[in-house]
Amino acid sequence: MAKIVREFVFRIGTTVRVKYPRKKRAARTAKLIKERVKRQMKLDEAVKVIMHPELNALIWSRGAENPPRTIKVRAEYDEEEGLVKILPAH
């Protein structure tokens, strides 16, 4: 089958800043993006989600305490492999 490609804009802002400790904000942001992509694309638990290293570097670019408030993401879902790749949107 074909790949399904969708683009998202996630506003992380206060979601991470209020609930999580300062040193864990960037790590939690990465987890939130994976969870939200799965939820928005309505995927099963069996589907594996992989984040591109470039997107991970973008999240961590300002350190662990200060992740970006808005992140634009492109998700590519390959149905045959059961794999979602999350890339930064360009």
N, CA, C and O atoms as CSV, one atom per row, in Angstrom:
chain,resi,resn,atom,element,x,y,z
A,1,MET,N,N,0.833,-1.191,0.000
A,1,MET,CA,C,0.000,0.000,0.000
A,1,MET,C,C,0.875,1.249,0.000
A,1,MET,O,O,2.099,1.171,0.097
A,2,ALA,N,N,0.244,2.359,-0.107
A,2,ALA,CA,C,0.960,3.630,-0.199
A,2,ALA,C,C,1.234,4.210,1.184
A,2,ALA,O,O,0.703,3.764,2.201
A,3,LYS,N,N,2.079,5.210,1.166
A,3,LYS,CA,C,2.368,5.932,2.403
A,3,LYS,C,C,1.303,6.991,2.626
A,3,LYS,O,O,0.800,7.594,1.679
A,4,ILE,N,N,0.971,7.206,3.878
A,4,ILE,CA,C,0.052,8.274,4.252
A,4,ILE,C,C,0.890,9.364,4.892
A,4,ILE,O,O,1.621,9.109,5.848
A,5,VAL,N,N,0.787,10.587,4.365
A,5,VAL,CA,C,1.586,11.707,4.865
A,5,VAL,C,C,0.644,12.780,5.387
A,5,VAL,O,O,-0.275,13.208,4.689
A,6,ARG,N,N,0.884,13.211,6.632
A,6,ARG,CA,C,0.100,14.301,7.226
A,6,ARG,C,C,1.036,15.262,7.911
A,6,ARG,O,O,2.107,14.880,8.382
A,7,GLU,N,N,0.622,16.525,7.965
A,7,GLU,CA,C,1.404,17.545,8.664
A,7,GLU,C,C,0.607,18.069,9.844
A,7,GLU,O,O,-0.611,18.235,9.775
A,8,PHE,N,N,1.327,18.326,10.933
A,8,PHE,CA,C,0.717,18.814,12.166
A,8,PHE,C,C,1.499,20.008,12.685
A,8,PHE,O,O,2.688,20.162,12.404
A,9,VAL,N,N,0.810,20.852,13.449
A,9,VAL,CA,C,1.459,21.913,14.201
A,9,VAL,C,C,1.074,21.689,15.651
A,9,VAL,O,O,-0.094,21.804,16.020
A,10,PHE,N,N,2.069,21.366,16.471
A,10,PHE,CA,C,1.821,21.121,17.881
A,10,PHE,C,C,2.240,22.330,18.687
A,10,PHE,O,O,3.356,22.828,18.545
A,11,ARG,N,N,1.341,22.799,19.532
A,11,ARG,CA,C,1.639,23.893,20.438
A,11,ARG,C,C,1.848,23.278,21.814
A,11,ARG,O,O,0.893,22.902,22.494
A,12,ILE,N,N,3.085,23.184,22.204
A,12,ILE,CA,C,3.452,22.515,23.447
A,12,ILE,C,C,3.301,23.470,24.625
A,12,ILE,O,O,2.729,23.109,25.654
A,13,GLY,N,N,3.812,24.686,24.473
A,13,GLY,CA,C,3.683,25.775,25.429
A,13,GLY,C,C,3.555,25.399,26.885
A,13,GLY,O,O,4.488,24.861,27.480
A,14,THR,N,N,2.398,25.683,27.460
A,14,THR,CA,C,2.200,25.500,28.895
A,14,THR,C,C,1.952,24.052,29.285
A,14,THR,O,O,2.048,23.715,30.466
A,15,THR,N,N,1.638,23.189,28.331
A,15,THR,CA,C,1.405,21.779,28.644
A,15,THR,C,C,2.607,21.176,29.361
A,15,THR,O,O,2.459,20.464,30.355
A,16,VAL,N,N,3.789,21.467,28.848
A,16,VAL,CA,C,5.013,20.915,29.432
A,16,VAL,C,C,5.514,21.787,30.564
A,16,VAL,O,O,6.004,21.266,31.567
A,17,ARG,N,N,5.407,23.087,30.433
A,17,ARG,CA,C,5.986,24.007,31.408
A,17,ARG,C,C,5.325,23.924,32.787
A,17,ARG,O,O,5.988,24.140,33.802
A,18,VAL,N,N,4.060,23.623,32.833
A,18,VAL,CA,C,3.346,23.592,34.111
A,18,VAL,C,C,3.474,22.231,34.800
A,18,VAL,O,O,3.652,22.165,36.016
A,19,LYS,N,N,3.385,21.148,34.025
A,19,LYS,CA,C,3.274,19.819,34.615
A,19,LYS,C,C,4.593,19.122,34.933
A,19,LYS,O,O,4.630,18.260,35.811
A,20,TYR,N,N,5.676,19.473,34.243
A,20,TYR,CA,C,6.901,18.676,34.344
A,20,TYR,C,C,8.075,19.490,34.870
A,20,TYR,O,O,8.126,20.701,34.660
A,21,PRO,N,N,9.026,18.838,35.556
A,21,PRO,CA,C,10.192,19.542,36.082
A,21,PRO,C,C,11.046,20.135,34.967
A,21,PRO,O,O,10.992,19.677,33.825
A,22,ARG,N,N,11.813,21.129,35.293
A,22,ARG,CA,C,12.589,21.895,34.309
A,22,ARG,C,C,13.531,21.031,33.491
A,22,ARG,O,O,13.618,21.206,32.275
A,23,LYS,N,N,14.226,20.122,34.111
A,23,LYS,CA,C,15.245,19.325,33.430
A,23,LYS,C,C,14.678,18.217,32.551
A,23,LYS,O,O,15.428,17.582,31.809
A,24,LYS,N,N,13.380,17.972,32.617
A,24,LYS,CA,C,12.778,16.883,31.847
A,24,LYS,C,C,11.825,17.373,30.761
A,24,LYS,O,O,11.129,16.562,30.151
A,25,ARG,N,N,11.777,18.663,30.508
A,25,ARG,CA,C,10.796,19.220,29.580
A,25,ARG,C,C,11.032,18.812,28.131
A,25,ARG,O,O,10.073,18.488,27.432
A,26,ALA,N,N,12.261,18.818,27.660
A,26,ALA,CA,C,12.533,18.455,26.272
A,26,ALA,C,C,12.249,16.971,26.032
A,26,ALA,O,O,11.692,16.604,24.998
A,27,ALA,N,N,12.625,16.131,26.972
A,27,ALA,CA,C,12.364,14.705,26.833
A,27,ALA,C,C,10.864,14.427,26.809
A,27,ALA,O,O,10.387,13.609,26.023
A,28,ARG,N,N,10.134,15.109,27.667
A,28,ARG,CA,C,8.681,14.919,27.710
A,28,ARG,C,C,8.019,15.464,26.446
A,28,ARG,O,O,7.016,14.914,25.992
A,29,THR,N,N,8.561,16.527,25.877
A,29,THR,CA,C,8.033,17.075,24.631
A,29,THR,C,C,8.141,16.052,23.512
A,29,THR,O,O,7.207,15.897,22.726
A,30,ALA,N,N,9.260,15.356,23.428
A,30,ALA,CA,C,9.440,14.321,22.406
A,30,ALA,C,C,8.407,13.205,22.583
A,30,ALA,O,O,7.836,12.729,21.602
A,31,LYS,N,N,8.165,12.788,23.823
A,31,LYS,CA,C,7.172,11.749,24.081
A,31,LYS,C,C,5.764,12.220,23.737
A,31,LYS,O,O,4.969,11.464,23.180
A,32,LEU,N,N,5.460,13.477,24.074
A,32,LEU,CA,C,4.138,14.023,23.764
A,32,LEU,C,C,3.880,14.065,22.260
A,32,LEU,O,O,2.773,13.769,21.811
A,33,ILE,N,N,4.889,14.429,21.485
A,33,ILE,CA,C,4.721,14.485,20.031
A,33,ILE,C,C,4.403,13.101,19.485
A,33,ILE,O,O,3.515,12.955,18.645
A,34,LYS,N,N,5.119,12.088,19.952
A,34,LYS,CA,C,4.855,10.720,19.501
A,34,LYS,C,C,3.429,10.296,19.855
A,34,LYS,O,O,2.728,9.717,19.024
A,35,GLU,N,N,3.002,10.581,21.081
A,35,GLU,CA,C,1.660,10.209,21.519
A,35,GLU,C,C,0.582,10.929,20.717
A,35,GLU,O,O,-0.414,10.322,20.325
A,36,ARG,N,N,0.783,12.223,20.476
A,36,ARG,CA,C,-0.217,13.007,19.753
A,36,ARG,C,C,-0.314,12.612,18.290
A,36,ARG,O,O,-1.407,12.628,17.723
A,37,VAL,N,N,0.805,12.257,17.664
A,37,VAL,CA,C,0.761,11.791,16.278
A,37,VAL,C,C,-0.033,10.499,16.195
A,37,VAL,O,O,-0.852,10.329,15.291
A,38,LYS,N,N,0.201,9.596,17.123
A,38,LYS,CA,C,-0.547,8.339,17.152
A,38,LYS,C,C,-2.044,8.591,17.320
A,38,LYS,O,O,-2.869,7.962,16.658
A,39,ARG,N,N,-2.379,9.513,18.207
A,39,ARG,CA,C,-3.781,9.819,18.468
A,39,ARG,C,C,-4.437,10.509,17.273
A,39,ARG,O,O,-5.563,10.172,16.907
A,40,GLN,N,N,-3.746,11.469,16.663
A,40,GLN,CA,C,-4.317,12.218,15.545
A,40,GLN,C,C,-4.510,11.343,14.297
A,40,GLN,O,O,-5.466,11.528,13.544
A,41,MET,N,N,-3.593,10.390,14.088
A,41,MET,CA,C,-3.697,9.504,12.923
A,41,MET,C,C,-4.546,8.264,13.209
A,41,MET,O,O,-4.762,7.440,12.321
A,42,LYS,N,N,-5.028,8.132,14.455
A,42,LYS,CA,C,-5.892,7.031,14.884
A,42,LYS,C,C,-5.240,5.676,14.598
A,42,LYS,O,O,-5.797,4.841,13.886
A,43,LEU,N,N,-4.045,5.479,15.170
A,43,LEU,CA,C,-3.280,4.264,14.931
A,43,LEU,C,C,-3.373,3.312,16.121
A,43,LEU,O,O,-3.688,3.724,17.238
A,44,ASP,N,N,-3.094,2.036,15.865
A,44,ASP,CA,C,-3.118,1.012,16.903
A,44,ASP,C,C,-1.896,1.130,17.804
A,44,ASP,O,O,-0.974,1.898,17.531
A,45,GLU,N,N,-1.911,0.358,18.874
A,45,GLU,CA,C,-0.760,0.282,19.765
A,45,GLU,C,C,0.390,-0.476,19.116
A,45,GLU,O,O,1.547,-0.282,19.488
A,46,ALA,N,N,0.084,-1.341,18.146
A,46,ALA,CA,C,1.114,-2.158,17.497
A,46,ALA,C,C,1.999,-1.347,16.556
A,46,ALA,O,O,3.094,-1.790,16.210
A,47,VAL,N,N,1.546,-0.177,16.140
A,47,VAL,CA,C,2.307,0.651,15.208
A,47,VAL,C,C,3.486,1.283,15.935
A,47,VAL,O,O,3.338,1.847,17.019
A,48,LYS,N,N,4.665,1.176,15.313
A,48,LYS,CA,C,5.877,1.728,15.900
A,48,LYS,C,C,6.088,3.146,15.393
A,48,LYS,O,O,5.940,3.411,14.200
A,49,VAL,N,N,6.434,4.060,16.297
A,49,VAL,CA,C,6.653,5.463,15.955
A,49,VAL,C,C,8.131,5.788,16.136
A,49,VAL,O,O,8.702,5.560,17.203
A,50,ILE,N,N,8.752,6.332,15.067
A,50,ILE,CA,C,10.168,6.683,15.102
A,50,ILE,C,C,10.313,8.171,14.824
A,50,ILE,O,O,9.718,8.702,13.886
A,51,MET,N,N,11.115,8.840,15.654
A,51,MET,CA,C,11.372,10.263,15.476
A,51,MET,C,C,12.713,10.450,14.758
A,51,MET,O,O,13.715,9.839,15.128
A,52,HIS,N,N,12.716,11.286,13.746
A,52,HIS,CA,C,13.929,11.570,12.978
A,52,HIS,C,C,14.929,12.327,13.865
A,52,HIS,O,O,14.520,13.173,14.661
A,53,PRO,N,N,16.227,12.037,13.742
A,53,PRO,CA,C,17.228,12.731,14.563
A,53,PRO,C,C,17.234,14.249,14.388
A,53,PRO,O,O,17.578,14.980,15.317
A,54,GLU,N,N,16.856,14.722,13.205
A,54,GLU,CA,C,16.803,16.169,12.971
A,54,GLU,C,C,15.709,16.825,13.815
A,54,GLU,O,O,15.900,17.925,14.332
A,55,LEU,N,N,14.571,16.156,13.954
A,55,LEU,CA,C,13.489,16.678,14.793
A,55,LEU,C,C,13.889,16.637,16.264
A,55,LEU,O,O,13.592,17.560,17.022
A,56,ASN,N,N,14.565,15.558,16.660
A,56,ASN,CA,C,15.037,15.452,18.038
A,56,ASN,C,C,16.028,16.576,18.351
A,56,ASN,O,O,15.981,17.161,19.433
A,57,ALA,N,N,16.921,16.876,17.410
A,57,ALA,CA,C,17.881,17.971,17.606
A,57,ALA,C,C,17.170,19.312,17.708
A,57,ALA,O,O,17.596,20.187,18.462
A,58,LEU,N,N,16.083,19.480,16.950
A,58,LEU,CA,C,15.299,20.712,17.013
A,58,LEU,C,C,14.662,20.887,18.390
A,58,LEU,O,O,14.648,21.992,18.933
A,59,ILE,N,N,14.142,19.810,18.951
A,59,ILE,CA,C,13.514,19.868,20.277
A,59,ILE,C,C,14.551,20.204,21.349
A,59,ILE,O,O,14.279,21.006,22.243
A,60,TRP,N,N,15.727,19.602,21.267
A,60,TRP,CA,C,16.764,19.778,22.272
A,60,TRP,C,C,17.664,20.976,21.986
A,60,TRP,O,O,18.584,21.230,22.763
A,61,SER,N,N,17.442,21.717,20.915
A,61,SER,CA,C,18.338,22.798,20.505
A,61,SER,C,C,18.481,23.902,21.551
A,61,SER,O,O,19.530,24.542,21.625
A,62,ARG,N,N,17.469,24.132,22.341
A,62,ARG,CA,C,17.525,25.183,23.356
A,62,ARG,C,C,17.735,24.629,24.753
A,62,ARG,O,O,17.552,25.340,25.741
A,63,GLY,N,N,18.119,23.362,24.839
A,63,GLY,CA,C,18.388,22.745,26.123
A,63,GLY,C,C,17.208,21.956,26.652
A,63,GLY,O,O,16.129,21.959,26.059
A,64,ALA,N,N,17.418,21.282,27.768
A,64,ALA,CA,C,16.386,20.434,28.364
A,64,ALA,C,C,15.273,21.243,29.011
A,64,ALA,O,O,14.141,20.772,29.116
A,65,GLU,N,N,15.592,22.464,29.446
A,65,GLU,CA,C,14.626,23.259,30.198
A,65,GLU,C,C,13.693,24.096,29.327
A,65,GLU,O,O,12.629,24.507,29.790
A,66,ASN,N,N,14.068,24.355,28.079
A,66,ASN,CA,C,13.328,25.325,27.286
A,66,ASN,C,C,13.047,24.812,25.868
A,66,ASN,O,O,13.608,25.344,24.910
A,67,PRO,N,N,12.189,23.787,25.710
A,67,PRO,CA,C,11.872,23.306,24.365
A,67,PRO,C,C,11.029,24.332,23.605
A,67,PRO,O,O,10.393,25.181,24.231
A,68,PRO,N,N,11.010,24.272,22.283
A,68,PRO,CA,C,10.205,25.220,21.510
A,68,PRO,C,C,8.715,25.101,21.857
A,68,PRO,O,O,8.224,24.015,22.165
A,69,ARG,N,N,8.020,26.217,21.802
A,69,ARG,CA,C,6.599,26.213,22.142
A,69,ARG,C,C,5.734,25.678,21.012
A,69,ARG,O,O,4.688,25.080,21.263
A,70,THR,N,N,6.155,25.886,19.781
A,70,THR,CA,C,5.409,25.419,18.618
A,70,THR,C,C,6.341,24.602,17.733
A,70,THR,O,O,7.457,25.028,17.435
A,71,ILE,N,N,5.881,23.431,17.315
A,71,ILE,CA,C,6.682,22.555,16.477
A,71,ILE,C,C,5.838,22.093,15.299
A,71,ILE,O,O,4.729,21.589,15.478
A,72,LYS,N,N,6.373,22.268,14.085
A,72,LYS,CA,C,5.710,21.788,12.872
A,72,LYS,C,C,6.320,20.451,12.488
A,72,LYS,O,O,7.540,20.312,12.395
A,73,VAL,N,N,5.448,19.465,12.265
A,73,VAL,CA,C,5.878,18.088,12.088
A,73,VAL,C,C,5.199,17.489,10.864
A,73,VAL,O,O,4.051,17.811,10.558
A,74,ARG,N,N,5.929,16.602,10.160
A,74,ARG,CA,C,5.353,15.824,9.063
A,74,ARG,C,C,5.459,14.350,9.443
A,74,ARG,O,O,6.546,13.875,9.770
A,75,ALA,N,N,4.353,13.628,9.405
A,75,ALA,CA,C,4.329,12.213,9.763
A,75,ALA,C,C,4.072,11.380,8.513
A,75,ALA,O,O,3.122,11.632,7.772
A,76,GLU,N,N,4.929,10.385,8.286
A,76,GLU,CA,C,4.787,9.473,7.153
A,76,GLU,C,C,4.486,8.090,7.694
A,76,GLU,O,O,5.294,7.513,8.422
A,77,TYR,N,N,3.326,7.554,7.342
A,77,TYR,CA,C,2.889,6.245,7.839
A,77,TYR,C,C,2.959,5.233,6.706
A,77,TYR,O,O,2.287,5.389,5.687
A,78,ASP,N,N,3.770,4.198,6.882
A,78,ASP,CA,C,3.884,3.108,5.925
A,78,ASP,C,C,3.062,1.945,6.464
A,78,ASP,O,O,3.438,1.323,7.458
A,79,GLU,N,N,1.947,1.654,5.813
A,79,GLU,CA,C,1.024,0.631,6.305
A,79,GLU,C,C,1.607,-0.773,6.233
A,79,GLU,O,O,1.317,-1.610,7.088
A,80,GLU,N,N,2.435,-1.039,5.210
A,80,GLU,CA,C,3.007,-2.374,5.060
A,80,GLU,C,C,3.940,-2.717,6.215
A,80,GLU,O,O,3.897,-3.826,6.747
A,81,GLU,N,N,4.780,-1.765,6.598
A,81,GLU,CA,C,5.737,-2.010,7.669
A,81,GLU,C,C,5.148,-1.764,9.056
A,81,GLU,O,O,5.690,-2.245,10.052
A,82,GLY,N,N,4.048,-1.022,9.131
A,82,GLY,CA,C,3.467,-0.665,10.427
A,82,GLY,C,C,4.364,0.297,11.173
A,82,GLY,O,O,4.615,0.136,12.368
A,83,LEU,N,N,4.850,1.312,10.447
A,83,LEU,CA,C,5.861,2.226,10.970
A,83,LEU,C,C,5.508,3.663,10.622
A,83,LEU,O,O,5.137,3.965,9.488
A,84,VAL,N,N,5.628,4.555,11.619
A,84,VAL,CA,C,5.407,5.987,11.399
A,84,VAL,C,C,6.732,6.698,11.627
A,84,VAL,O,O,7.363,6.526,12.670
A,85,LYS,N,N,7.155,7.502,10.645
A,85,LYS,CA,C,8.359,8.319,10.777
A,85,LYS,C,C,7.929,9.753,10.964
A,85,LYS,O,O,7.157,10.278,10.163
A,86,ILE,N,N,8.418,10.398,12.012
A,86,ILE,CA,C,8.083,11.785,12.300
A,86,ILE,C,C,9.276,12.635,11.930
A,86,ILE,O,O,10.375,12.437,12.450
A,87,LEU,N,N,9.061,13.588,11.027
A,87,LEU,CA,C,10.107,14.476,10.519
A,87,LEU,C,C,9.730,15.918,10.769
A,87,LEU,O,O,8.547,16.217,10.930
A,88,PRO,N,N,10.699,16.830,10.809
A,88,PRO,CA,C,10.327,18.253,10.877
A,88,PRO,C,C,9.753,18.701,9.535
A,88,PRO,O,O,10.253,18.306,8.482
A,89,ALA,N,N,8.726,19.510,9.571
A,89,ALA,CA,C,8.104,20.009,8.334
A,89,ALA,C,C,8.969,21.125,7.767
A,89,ALA,O,O,9.430,22.002,8.498
A,90,HIS,N,N,9.182,21.081,6.459
A,90,HIS,CA,C,9.985,22.114,5.799
A,90,HIS,C,C,9.143,22.883,4.825
A,90,HIS,O,O,9.639,23.798,4.168
